[in-house]
Amino acid sequence: MANGYWVIRTYTAGAVGEKIKYWVPGEKPTKSERKIKSDIKQVQRNEANAEKALARLIHANFTPRDYLLQFSYTEEALEKLRAGERTEEELFEAADHQLKLWAKRTRRACKALGIPFRYIPFTSDLDGKTGEVVRVHHHIIVNAEAAEIALEKWSAGSTHREHLYDQVDQTPLAHYLLAQVRHRPNEKKYSPSRNLIVPQPKDRIAVSGAELQVPRGGQLLLRAGWMPGMPQYIRYIVPEVGKIRRGEAPPDKARE
């Protein structure tokens, strides 16, 4: 194999951890940590996997007690949104603007009442399975405390709410939401509130390219197909939560 070294990148977001092992070409750095990060950044420009990034954001900021809201439009509201002969792309943009106005109204109301407001909004007009265009609507992940106000501040159509998936790993939810959002060059598929925790990676140089292992006490959720010498990926429940799920008391409780 050409000169280079393996790096393990670790994310911890809420109860879910991820480890990614990459091969970084070039000489292994011996002095500067900045050099390590520079090399990794160069290799991982394509690591911006939207589905994984969204799942991390959900894991770090929301739990199954929080809500997934859905907003729709009445025929009258939709006609106003069309403003005559708008294309589907223009209709999407107009609906996205309405969602931003809703967020401002909700933020003001929550602030006045001293209620935290955390959200991840999506404007959707695609069938997640077929990719065909459907009637424009919105999905919003919102914290439980702000859910009632969020629903009240939508007046263009009907609303629906349900709790987030009752599971530790919300990656399937991330896939479901992103699959319904049209691709727009140089545009993000969602614009989350600025008060969310954004999980940051921790990098370290690995001793070898051996297969990644789940930390002791954790529970494996997903291991991507692996071949020696190739990049690796695992997702798991972090050790502390894994012990609780197996019915094991945390160390301080066990001593009581």
ZAMIKOL-547204 format. One record per residue: residue number from 1; residue in one letter; x, y, z of N, C-alpha, C, O in turn. Coordinates in pm, whole numbers. Each point is the difference from the previous one (the first is absolute). Example, Ala and Ser with C-alpha at 12.3 -4.5 7.8 and 13.67 -1.06 7.14 Angstrom:
<pt 1,"a",<1319,-569,780>,<-89,119,0>,<90,120,0>,<104,-2,66>>
<pt 2,"s",<-139,107,-138>,<82,119,6>,<-77,109,73>,<51,111,17>>
//
This chain:
<pt 1,"m",<85,-119,0>,<-85,119,0>,<88,125,0>,<105,0,64>>
<pt 2,"a",<-145,105,-135>,<79,124,-8>,<14,62,139>,<-74,-34,92>>
<pt 3,"n",<172,125,-80>,<21,67,127>,<-129,65,49>,<-76,58,-78>>
<pt 4,"g",<53,-68,208>,<-119,60,58>,<-24,-56,138>,<85,-70,55>>
<pt 5,"y",<-199,101,1>,<-32,-49,134>,<-152,-3,17>,<-73,70,-69>>
<pt 6,"w",<28,-154,162>,<-142,-12,30>,<-39,100,107>,<76,24,95>>
<pt 7,"v",<-193,34,-110>,<-54,91,101>,<-139,-48,38>,<-80,-37,-86>>
<pt 8,"i",<51,39,216>,<-135,-34,49>,<-69,129,41>,<49,73,87>>
<pt 9,"r",<-160,-45,-149>,<-82,117,37>,<-119,-50,81>,<-72,-90,-44>>
<pt 10,"t",<50,150,162>,<-108,-41,89>,<-98,115,22>,<40,113,27>>
<pt 11,"y",<-168,-144,-40>,<-106,94,33>,<-79,-58,118>,<-25,-121,5>>
<pt 12,"t",<-14,206,88>,<-94,-40,105>,<-113,102,0>,<23,119,23>>
<pt 13,"a",<-145,-166,-49>,<-116,87,-7>,<-112,-63,81>,<-62,-98,-43>>
<pt 14,"g",<37,153,161>,<-100,-61,87>,<42,-141,38>,<110,-21,50>>
<pt 15,"a",<-198,-75,-74>,<26,-139,37>,<69,-78,-111>,<26,-119,16>>
<pt 16,"v",<3,183,-128>,<54,-71,-116>,<143,45,-30>,<30,119,-4>>
<pt 17,"g",<56,-217,-17>,<137,27,-39>,<27,-52,-140>,<-68,-92,-47>>
<pt 18,"e",<167,151,-21>,<41,-46,-132>,<152,1,-7>,<65,88,57>>
<pt 19,"k",<-11,-186,-125>,<143,-3,-26>,<21,-22,-150>,<-62,-87,-61>>
<pt 20,"i",<151,167,5>,<31,-9,-142>,<151,-10,-12>,<72,83,56>>
<pt 21,"k",<-23,-183,-127>,<144,-15,-17>,<36,31,-145>,<-55,-59,-93>>
<pt 22,"y",<148,152,76>,<42,45,-134>,<149,-21,-19>,<79,2,94>>
<pt 23,"w",<-42,-23,-219>,<141,-3,-38>,<37,139,-51>,<-62,51,-94>>
<pt 24,"v",<162,9,154>,<47,132,-39>,<135,-15,-70>,<97,-40,65>>
<pt 25,"p",<-87,71,-192>,<129,-14,-70>,<101,103,48>,<-36,109,43>>
<pt 26,"g",<163,-145,-53>,<106,92,40>,<72,-49,125>,<-34,-104,56>>
<pt 27,"e",<133,179,-14>,<78,-36,117>,<-80,23,128>,<-73,98,13>>
<pt 28,"k",<88,-190,81>,<-67,15,129>,<61,120,74>,<122,7,16>>
<pt 29,"p",<-206,87,31>,<52,117,70>,<63,-39,134>,<-49,-91,67>>
<pt 30,"t",<154,157,-31>,<69,-33,125>,<-4,114,101>,<21,-22,119>>
<pt 31,"k",<-49,144,-165>,<5,113,92>,<-132,77,9>,<-50,25,110>>
<pt 32,"s",<-4,10,-223>,<-109,97,3>,<-138,-66,-8>,<-30,-68,-98>>
<pt 33,"e",<-54,89,199>,<-137,-48,-3>,<-75,69,-113>,<-92,-57,-59>>
<pt 34,"r",<131,181,28>,<-64,74,-108>,<20,-71,-132>,<-89,2,-85>>
<pt 35,"k",<204,-64,66>,<29,-74,-123>,<-96,-119,-13>,<-49,-29,-109>>
<pt 36,"i",<23,-38,220>,<-93,-114,-2>,<-137,48,-48>,<-59,-60,-90>>
<pt 37,"k",<10,167,151>,<-133,49,-35>,<-5,48,-144>,<-102,-15,-67>>
<pt 38,"s",<211,73,19>,<5,47,-138>,<-10,-117,-96>,<-74,6,-98>>
<pt 39,"d",<149,-114,126>,<-5,-118,-86>,<-139,-63,0>,<-53,-37,-105>>
<pt 40,"i",<-5,27,224>,<-132,-63,11>,<-104,81,-76>,<-84,-56,-70>>
<pt 41,"k",<91,188,84>,<-96,86,-69>,<8,-20,-150>,<-103,-3,-68>>
<pt 42,"q",<223,-12,15>,<18,-20,-143>,<-61,-131,-45>,<-66,-5,-104>>
<pt 43,"v",<87,-101,183>,<-51,-132,-39>,<-150,-9,15>,<-66,-73,-74>>
<pt 44,"q",<9,148,170>,<-140,-20,35>,<-93,106,-56>,<-106,26,58>>
<pt 45,"r",<143,35,-168>,<-88,101,-58>,<-132,-63,-43>,<-102,68,-6>>
<pt 46,"n",<105,-197,-24>,<-123,-67,-42>,<-71,-69,117>,<-97,-73,-20>>
<pt 47,"e",<148,96,142>,<-59,-68,116>,<-128,70,44>,<-70,-51,88>>
<pt 48,"a",<38,166,-147>,<-118,75,40>,<-124,-74,-43>,<-74,45,-88>>
<pt 49,"n",<52,-159,149>,<-117,-82,-31>,<-120,60,70>,<-8,-1,123>>
<pt 50,"a",<-86,53,-200>,<-112,75,58>,<-82,-83,97>,<-42,50,104>>
<pt 51,"e",<20,-177,-137>,<-84,-84,85>,<65,-21,137>,<-66,12,103>>
<pt 52,"k",<195,-45,-102>,<70,-20,127>,<8,130,80>,<-17,-1,122>>
<pt 53,"a",<44,113,-192>,<10,128,68>,<-132,39,65>,<-3,50,112>>
<pt 54,"l",<-108,-73,-183>,<-131,32,56>,<-29,-90,120>,<-50,47,102>>
<pt 55,"a",<79,-176,-115>,<-24,-92,112>,<78,44,124>,<-53,-6,111>>
<pt 56,"r",<178,49,-130>,<78,48,116>,<-67,119,65>,<-5,10,123>>
<pt 57,"l",<-48,80,-205>,<-65,119,53>,<-124,-38,82>,<-27,58,106>>
<pt 58,"i",<-48,-156,-155>,<-118,-48,73>,<42,-66,130>,<-56,28,106>>
<pt 59,"h",<156,-116,-113>,<45,-72,119>,<48,94,109>,<-24,-24,118>>
<pt 60,"a",<91,132,-157>,<60,91,97>,<-101,96,63>,<26,56,107>>
<pt 61,"n",<-142,-38,-171>,<-91,106,44>,<-142,-43,31>,<-76,75,61>>
<pt 62,"f",<38,-195,-103>,<-138,-43,18>,<-8,-143,52>,<95,-78,-13>>
<pt 63,"t",<-209,44,72>,<-25,-135,51>,<-139,-42,-48>,<-73,82,-55>>
<pt 64,"p",<36,-208,75>,<-133,-45,-44>,<-117,74,65>,<-113,-13,-47>>
<pt 65,"r",<138,91,152>,<-109,79,59>,<-30,125,-83>,<-106,61,15>>
<pt 66,"d",<199,-24,-104>,<-21,117,-86>,<-85,-39,-120>,<-38,-116,-15>>
<pt 67,"y",<9,213,-71>,<-102,-22,-103>,<49,20,-144>,<92,76,-28>>
<pt 68,"l",<-160,-149,-61>,<10,25,-143>,<-134,58,-42>,<-104,-65,11>>
<pt 69,"l",<106,190,-58>,<-122,66,-45>,<-10,-6,-152>,<101,-8,-70>>
<pt 70,"q",<-224,12,21>,<-22,11,-144>,<-101,110,-26>,<-107,2,60>>
<pt 71,"f",<141,90,-149>,<-88,110,-37>,<-38,-15,-147>,<84,-31,-84>>
<pt 72,"s",<-212,55,54>,<-45,-4,-139>,<-68,131,-35>,<-12,89,84>>
<pt 73,"y",<-33,-76,-209>,<-64,121,-49>,<-143,-29,-46>,<-27,-104,-61>>
<pt 74,"t",<-65,197,91>,<-134,-9,-57>,<10,36,-149>,<101,53,-45>>
<pt 75,"e",<-206,-82,-29>,<-1,34,-142>,<14,151,-19>,<71,45,-90>>
<pt 76,"e",<-138,32,175>,<8,146,-10>,<141,49,27>,<52,85,-73>>
<pt 77,"a",<10,-139,177>,<136,42,34>,<99,-41,-109>,<95,72,-30>>
<pt 78,"l",<-121,-189,-30>,<89,-48,-105>,<-10,88,-124>,<101,26,-66>>
<pt 79,"e",<-221,20,35>,<-19,88,-116>,<73,133,22>,<61,54,-93>>
<pt 80,"k",<-69,-2,215>,<71,124,31>,<151,-22,-13>,<74,88,-44>>
<pt 81,"l",<-32,-207,84>,<142,-34,-7>,<48,-9,-145>,<112,39,-32>>
<pt 82,"r",<-199,-90,-54>,<36,-15,-141>,<13,137,-68>,<82,17,-90>>
<pt 83,"a",<-162,78,134>,<5,136,-57>,<-4,-4,-152>,<79,66,-68>>
<pt 84,"g",<-173,-144,16>,<-16,-8,-146>,<69,-121,-58>,<-39,-113,27>>
<pt 85,"e",<142,135,-108>,<62,-107,-77>,<139,-36,51>,<93,-15,-79>>
<pt 86,"r",<-76,2,207>,<130,-37,53>,<36,-143,-38>,<-87,-88,-7>>
<pt 87,"t",<213,65,-19>,<48,-136,-26>,<6,-75,133>,<-13,60,106>>
<pt 88,"e",<32,-192,-113>,<11,-80,121>,<118,47,86>,<-8,2,123>>
<pt 89,"e",<116,35,-189>,<117,51,71>,<-33,130,73>,<39,18,115>>
<pt 90,"e",<-110,71,-182>,<-37,129,60>,<-101,-20,113>,<4,70,101>>
<pt 91,"l",<-93,-167,-118>,<-97,-31,105>,<72,-51,124>,<-35,36,113>>
<pt 92,"f",<135,-120,-135>,<80,-52,111>,<66,115,76>,<-1,4,123>>
<pt 93,"e",<59,90,-196>,<67,115,61>,<-99,85,79>,<31,47,109>>
<pt 94,"a",<-151,-28,-163>,<-101,79,68>,<-45,-68,129>,<-20,66,103>>
<pt 95,"a",<4,-197,-108>,<-39,-75,118>,<111,3,105>,<-27,12,120>>
<pt 96,"d",<150,-22,-165>,<113,5,91>,<4,135,73>,<35,7,117>>
<pt 97,"h",<-71,98,-189>,<-5,134,61>,<-108,6,108>,<20,59,106>>
<pt 98,"q",<-134,-121,-133>,<-108,-3,99>,<44,-75,127>,<-38,37,111>>
<pt 99,"l",<118,-140,-129>,<49,-74,116>,<94,86,84>,<-2,-8,123>>
<pt 100,"k",<82,89,-188>,<90,91,73>,<-81,104,78>,<36,35,113>>
<pt 101,"l",<-145,15,-172>,<-86,96,70>,<-65,-65,121>,<-13,62,105>>
<pt 102,"w",<-29,-190,-121>,<-58,-74,114>,<102,-12,112>,<-34,18,117>>
<pt 103,"a",<160,-47,-151>,<104,-15,102>,<19,131,77>,<19,-3,122>>
<pt 104,"k",<-24,116,-191>,<15,130,67>,<-115,24,98>,<22,46,112>>
<pt 105,"r",<-145,-77,-156>,<-117,20,88>,<11,-89,124>,<-27,44,112>>
<pt 106,"t",<66,-167,-134>,<10,-95,112>,<113,40,95>,<-15,-9,122>>
<pt 107,"r",<125,53,-178>,<114,40,84>,<-38,117,89>,<34,1,119>>
<pt 108,"r",<-104,98,-176>,<-41,116,80>,<-94,-41,112>,<14,46,114>>
<pt 109,"a",<-110,-132,-145>,<-97,-42,100>,<67,-81,112>,<-33,18,117>>
<pt 110,"c",<124,-105,-153>,<69,-81,100>,<88,88,88>,<7,-20,122>>
<pt 111,"k",<60,117,-184>,<87,89,77>,<-81,81,101>,<44,20,113>>
<pt 112,"a",<-162,25,-154>,<-85,78,90>,<-43,-80,121>,<-21,55,108>>
<pt 113,"l",<8,-186,-125>,<-44,-87,109>,<115,-69,71>,<-21,-75,96>>
<pt 114,"g",<144,100,-142>,<115,-63,63>,<11,-148,-29>,<52,-76,82>>
<pt 115,"i",<-101,33,-198>,<1,-141,-39>,<111,-24,-102>,<10,74,-98>>
<pt 116,"p",<73,-174,117>,<105,-28,-99>,<-63,-48,-131>,<-103,-68,0>>
<pt 117,"f",<165,104,-110>,<-51,-37,-132>,<116,-53,-83>,<85,76,-46>>
<pt 118,"r",<-84,-206,27>,<101,-65,-84>,<-72,-72,-113>,<-101,-66,22>>
<pt 119,"y",<153,80,-143>,<-72,-62,-112>,<93,-28,-118>,<105,62,-15>>
<pt 120,"i",<-148,-158,-66>,<63,-29,-129>,<-114,-7,-101>,<-80,-93,5>>
<pt 121,"p",<71,189,-98>,<-112,7,-93>,<34,-53,-140>,<114,8,-45>>
<pt 122,"f",<-215,-62,-21>,<17,-53,-137>,<-119,41,-85>,<-115,-14,43>>
<pt 123,"t",<141,63,-162>,<-105,21,-99>,<6,-117,-96>,<105,-27,-59>>
<pt 124,"s",<-216,-42,42>,<-1,-126,-75>,<-101,5,-114>,<-112,47,17>>
<pt 125,"d",<155,-96,-134>,<-95,-12,-112>,<32,-121,-87>,<-33,-3,-118>>
<pt 126,"l",<98,-97,179>,<32,-122,-73>,<-53,-122,75>,<-8,-1,123>>
<pt 127,"d",<-28,-101,-199>,<-32,-130,58>,<133,-65,38>,<86,-20,-86>>
<pt 128,"g",<-69,-13,212>,<128,-53,48>,<41,-131,-64>,<118,-34,-1>>
<pt 129,"k",<-214,-41,-54>,<31,-130,-59>,<20,9,-152>,<90,-63,-55>>
<pt 130,"t",<-174,142,-11>,<6,5,-146>,<73,122,-53>,<46,1,-115>>
<pt 131,"g",<-34,103,197>,<63,124,-45>,<-92,87,-83>,<42,104,-51>>
<pt 132,"e",<-169,-144,38>,<-96,80,-78>,<-44,122,81>,<-1,-2,123>>
<pt 133,"v",<-35,109,-194>,<-45,123,64>,<-139,-21,61>,<-89,-55,-64>>
<pt 134,"v",<72,99,189>,<-128,-8,70>,<-36,139,51>,<78,95,-16>>
<pt 135,"r",<-191,-82,77>,<-47,129,55>,<98,49,106>,<39,-75,89>>
<pt 136,"v",<0,200,-99>,<100,53,92>,<-52,1,144>,<-117,32,24>>
<pt 137,"h",<203,-66,70>,<-35,-2,141>,<129,16,81>,<107,15,-58>>
<pt 138,"h",<-118,-19,188>,<117,21,86>,<6,-104,110>,<-103,-47,50>>
<pt 139,"h",<226,11,-13>,<25,-80,120>,<90,81,91>,<91,69,-47>>
<pt 140,"i",<-115,-76,176>,<83,72,95>,<22,-89,122>,<-95,-50,60>>
<pt 141,"i",<221,32,-23>,<33,-61,128>,<6,113,101>,<69,99,-22>>
<pt 142,"v",<-140,-113,133>,<-7,109,98>,<2,-58,142>,<-51,-110,23>>
<pt 143,"n",<109,185,70>,<3,-47,139>,<-141,3,58>,<-83,82,-39>>
<pt 144,"a",<57,-172,133>,<-135,-19,53>,<-57,127,63>,<-120,26,-11>>
<pt 145,"e",<205,53,78>,<-48,119,70>,<-61,103,-96>,<-92,73,38>>
<pt 146,"a",<141,-69,-161>,<-45,101,-95>,<-105,-52,-98>,<-48,76,-84>>
<pt 147,"a",<13,-203,92>,<-87,-61,-101>,<-136,68,-13>,<-45,26,-111>>
<pt 148,"e",<-20,3,223>,<-133,61,-6>,<3,135,-69>,<-82,29,-87>>
<pt 149,"i",<178,54,126>,<12,132,-62>,<31,-14,-148>,<-54,74,-83>>
<pt 150,"a",<142,-168,49>,<37,-21,-141>,<-123,-34,-83>,<-13,47,-113>>
<pt 151,"l",<-75,-130,166>,<-121,-38,-71>,<-95,119,-15>,<-61,20,-105>>
<pt 152,"e",<49,59,211>,<-90,116,-2>,<41,104,-103>,<-85,70,-56>>
<pt 153,"k",<216,-60,30>,<51,105,-88>,<-6,-36,-148>,<44,77,-85>>
<pt 154,"w",<-97,-196,53>,<-19,-36,-140>,<-147,19,-36>,<-86,-65,59>>
<pt 155,"s",<56,153,-154>,<-139,33,-33>,<-35,-25,-146>,<-111,32,-42>>
<pt 156,"a",<204,-89,-36>,<-25,-17,-143>,<-67,-132,-35>,<-35,-23,-116>>
<pt 157,"g",<17,-64,216>,<-60,-130,-29>,<-3,-87,123>,<11,50,112>>
<pt 158,"s",<-26,-178,-132>,<-11,-93,113>,<136,-33,57>,<104,22,-63>>
<pt 159,"t",<-105,-76,185>,<123,-38,68>,<-14,-142,55>,<-110,-49,24>>
<pt 160,"h",<223,-13,-6>,<3,-134,60>,<126,-12,83>,<103,57,-35>>
<pt 161,"r",<-110,-129,145>,<120,-21,81>,<6,-143,50>,<-102,-64,24>>
<pt 162,"e",<222,17,-9>,<25,-131,60>,<139,3,62>,<87,77,-41>>
<pt 163,"h",<-68,-161,141>,<130,-6,64>,<105,-54,-98>,<-34,-72,-94>>
<pt 164,"l",<159,106,117>,<107,-57,-80>,<2,-151,19>,<-59,-53,94>>
<pt 165,"y",<128,-16,-184>,<8,-144,8>,<46,-42,140>,<94,56,54>>
<pt 166,"d",<-161,-155,2>,<33,-47,134>,<117,-97,-7>,<-15,-120,24>>
<pt 167,"q",<131,173,-57>,<121,-80,-12>,<120,90,19>,<-9,122,-17>>
<pt 168,"v",<121,-181,52>,<120,79,25>,<54,60,-129>,<36,117,-4>>
<pt 169,"d",<-30,-197,-101>,<59,44,-127>,<-106,62,-91>,<-92,-69,-44>>
<pt 170,"q",<105,198,17>,<-98,71,-82>,<44,14,-147>,<-56,80,-74>>
<pt 171,"t",<155,-159,33>,<45,6,-139>,<-113,-30,-99>,<-7,65,-104>>
<pt 172,"p",<-82,-163,132>,<-111,-22,-93>,<-89,123,-16>,<-52,25,-108>>
<pt 173,"l",<34,51,216>,<-79,122,-9>,<70,102,-88>,<-63,67,-82>>
<pt 174,"a",<195,-55,98>,<77,92,-84>,<-15,-36,-147>,<-17,87,-85>>
<pt 175,"h",<23,-216,54>,<-16,-46,-138>,<-139,35,-52>,<-14,49,-112>>
<pt 176,"y",<-87,-74,191>,<-139,27,-37>,<-20,147,-34>,<-66,33,-99>>
<pt 177,"l",<122,55,180>,<-21,144,-20>,<75,52,-122>,<-55,75,-79>>
<pt 178,"l",<181,-114,65>,<81,53,-109>,<-46,-51,-136>,<15,70,-101>>
<pt 179,"a",<-71,-191,97>,<-44,-57,-127>,<-114,78,-62>,<-28,-14,-119>>
<pt 180,"q",<-40,97,198>,<-116,74,-50>,<33,145,-39>,<-88,75,-41>>
<pt 181,"v",<214,-38,54>,<40,138,-30>,<73,5,-134>,<94,-75,-22>>
<pt 182,"r",<-138,162,-66>,<62,10,-132>,<143,52,11>,<34,77,90>>
<pt 183,"h",<49,-122,-183>,<138,46,-5>,<7,134,-69>,<-53,18,-109>>
<pt 184,"r",<119,78,173>,<23,132,-59>,<150,27,7>,<57,3,109>>
<pt 185,"p",<7,17,-222>,<144,21,-1>,<43,111,96>,<-57,109,2>>
<pt 186,"n",<159,-140,78>,<58,96,95>,<-96,43,110>,<24,101,66>>
<pt 187,"e",<-133,-176,-46>,<-95,32,105>,<-11,-118,97>,<-1,-116,-41>>
<pt 188,"k",<-7,147,171>,<-19,-105,100>,<-145,-47,-2>,<-90,74,-39>>
<pt 189,"k",<68,-198,82>,<-135,-54,2>,<-76,41,126>,<-121,-24,8>>
<pt 190,"y",<187,84,87>,<-67,46,122>,<87,107,66>,<121,4,-19>>
<pt 191,"s",<-186,83,97>,<70,107,70>,<-41,-5,147>,<-100,62,37>>
<pt 192,"p",<173,-134,46>,<-38,-18,140>,<15,128,81>,<70,93,-40>>
<pt 193,"s",<-136,-89,155>,<15,114,89>,<145,8,47>,<69,-102,7>>
<pt 194,"r",<-25,220,25>,<140,23,33>,<38,-46,140>,<118,-1,34>>
<pt 195,"n",<-216,-36,47>,<29,-39,138>,<20,-151,16>,<-3,-51,112>>
<pt 196,"l",<23,-20,-221>,<22,-144,8>,<147,-33,25>,<90,72,-42>>
<pt 197,"i",<-69,-182,112>,<135,-53,19>,<41,-68,-130>,<-72,-86,-51>>
<pt 198,"v",<187,123,-2>,<52,-63,-122>,<116,-90,40>,<107,51,34>>
<pt 199,"p",<-124,-183,-37>,<107,-92,42>,<128,21,-81>,<-3,9,-122>>
<pt 200,"q",<114,-2,193>,<130,20,-64>,<81,-129,6>,<-6,-72,100>>
<pt 201,"p",<80,40,-205>,<77,-125,-2>,<128,10,81>,<55,108,21>>
<pt 202,"k",<-10,-223,25>,<130,-11,63>,<83,-96,-84>,<-45,-110,-33>>
<pt 203,"d",<164,150,-3>,<85,-80,-89>,<125,-49,73>,<57,69,84>>
<pt 204,"r",<-18,-189,-118>,<127,-53,51>,<59,-93,-104>,<-71,-62,-79>>
<pt 205,"i",<203,53,80>,<67,-90,-92>,<-11,-142,52>,<27,-27,117>>
<pt 206,"a",<-68,-65,-205>,<-16,-140,39>,<132,-74,-13>,<86,37,-80>>
<pt 207,"v",<-71,-143,159>,<121,-81,-6>,<7,-78,-129>,<108,-19,-58>>
<pt 208,"s",<-225,-27,11>,<-4,-82,-122>,<-135,14,-67>,<-85,77,46>>
<pt 209,"g",<66,-150,-153>,<-128,1,-69>,<-92,-112,45>,<-93,-37,-72>>
<pt 210,"a",<118,-18,193>,<-82,-109,52>,<-147,42,11>,<-30,119,4>>
<pt 211,"e",<-59,-216,-1>,<-143,27,2>,<-38,80,125>,<47,-27,110>>
<pt 212,"l",<-134,127,-130>,<-48,81,111>,<-81,-83,98>,<-73,-91,-39>>
<pt 213,"q",<87,124,167>,<-74,-70,104>,<-87,98,78>,<37,116,19>>
<pt 214,"v",<-153,-163,25>,<-88,81,84>,<65,16,137>,<54,-97,53>>
<pt 215,"p",<-58,216,6>,<57,17,133>,<-62,-98,100>,<-117,-35,-11>>
<pt 216,"r",<197,-9,106>,<-48,-95,100>,<-125,53,70>,<0,113,50>>
<pt 217,"g",<-105,-192,-46>,<-125,41,63>,<-100,61,-96>,<-115,22,37>>
<pt 218,"g",<157,5,-161>,<-92,57,-98>,<-76,-110,-74>,<26,-119,20>>
<pt 219,"q",<-120,160,-105>,<-78,-96,-78>,<4,39,-148>,<-31,113,-36>>
<pt 220,"l",<69,-207,-47>,<12,27,-143>,<-138,23,-62>,<-93,-78,22>>
<pt 221,"l",<81,185,-100>,<-122,28,-76>,<19,-33,-147>,<-88,-57,-64>>
<pt 222,"l",<206,94,11>,<26,-22,-142>,<149,-12,-24>,<79,79,52>>
<pt 223,"r",<-41,-178,-130>,<137,-11,-48>,<-6,-7,-151>,<-56,-95,-56>>
<pt 224,"a",<114,195,-11>,<2,-1,-146>,<92,-112,-47>,<93,-38,70>>
<pt 225,"g",<-121,-15,-188>,<83,-108,-53>,<146,38,2>,<37,112,-38>>
<pt 226,"w",<48,-205,82>,<142,34,18>,<89,-102,-69>,<-25,-120,3>>
<pt 227,"m",<130,172,-66>,<105,-82,-57>,<133,57,45>,<15,122,7>>
<pt 228,"p",<84,-207,23>,<131,50,43>,<55,105,-97>,<-4,-19,-122>>
<pt 229,"g",<53,128,178>,<58,106,-81>,<-100,103,-49>,<38,98,-64>>
<pt 230,"m",<-167,-119,94>,<-104,92,-45>,<-52,83,117>,<14,-40,116>>
<pt 231,"p",<-76,157,-144>,<-59,82,106>,<-107,-78,75>,<-62,-92,-54>>
<pt 232,"q",<41,130,180>,<-96,-71,83>,<-97,98,66>,<29,119,14>>
<pt 233,"y",<-146,-173,26>,<-98,82,70>,<-81,-89,93>,<-50,-105,-41>>
<pt 234,"i",<36,147,167>,<-90,-68,93>,<-82,106,73>,<46,112,23>>
<pt 235,"r",<-169,-149,14>,<-87,84,82>,<-45,-84,118>,<-32,-118,-16>>
<pt 236,"y",<28,177,134>,<-27,-79,120>,<-65,86,109>,<6,123,-4>>
<pt 237,"i",<-68,-191,100>,<-50,67,120>,<117,15,95>,<72,-97,26>>
<pt 238,"v",<-52,217,26>,<117,25,84>,<-5,-87,125>,<-108,-37,45>>
<pt 239,"p",<224,3,12>,<7,-95,111>,<-95,29,115>,<-64,-93,50>>
<pt 240,"e",<53,219,-6>,<-85,30,115>,<-145,-37,-25>,<-66,-58,87>>
<pt 241,"v",<16,90,-207>,<-139,-33,-34>,<-14,-149,-25>,<-101,-60,34>>
<pt 242,"g",<203,0,-95>,<-4,-143,-27>,<-15,-81,127>,<-74,-99,2>>
<pt 243,"k",<142,139,103>,<-11,-72,128>,<-141,10,57>,<-54,-98,51>>
<pt 244,"i",<-4,219,-60>,<-136,19,53>,<-99,-85,-78>,<-91,-59,58>>
<pt 245,"r",<107,53,-191>,<-92,-79,-83>,<11,-149,30>,<-97,-74,-19>>
<pt 246,"r",<213,30,66>,<16,-141,37>,<-39,-26,144>,<10,-113,49>>
<pt 247,"g",<-57,218,21>,<-43,-18,137>,<110,9,101>,<-18,-38,116>>
<pt 248,"e",<135,88,-158>,<112,14,92>,<-2,140,60>,<-15,98,-72>>
<pt 249,"a",<28,-88,203>,<2,131,65>,<131,70,-28>,<104,-66,-12>>
<pt 250,"p",<-106,199,0>,<126,74,-14>,<89,-27,120>,<-51,-36,106>>
<pt 251,"p",<184,52,-117>,<93,-33,106>,<-36,59,136>,<9,-70,101>>
<pt 252,"d",<-50,200,-95>,<-30,60,128>,<-124,-61,64>,<-9,-10,123>>
<pt 253,"k",<-87,-31,-207>,<-121,-66,53>,<32,-140,50>,<-55,-46,100>>
<pt 254,"a",<144,-22,-171>,<31,-139,36>,<63,-8,139>,<-11,-103,67>>
<pt 255,"r",<77,212,-24>,<67,-2,130>,<-95,30,114>,<36,-17,117>>
<pt 256,"e",<-157,63,-148>,<-94,36,106>,<-60,-124,67>,<-81,12,92>>
//
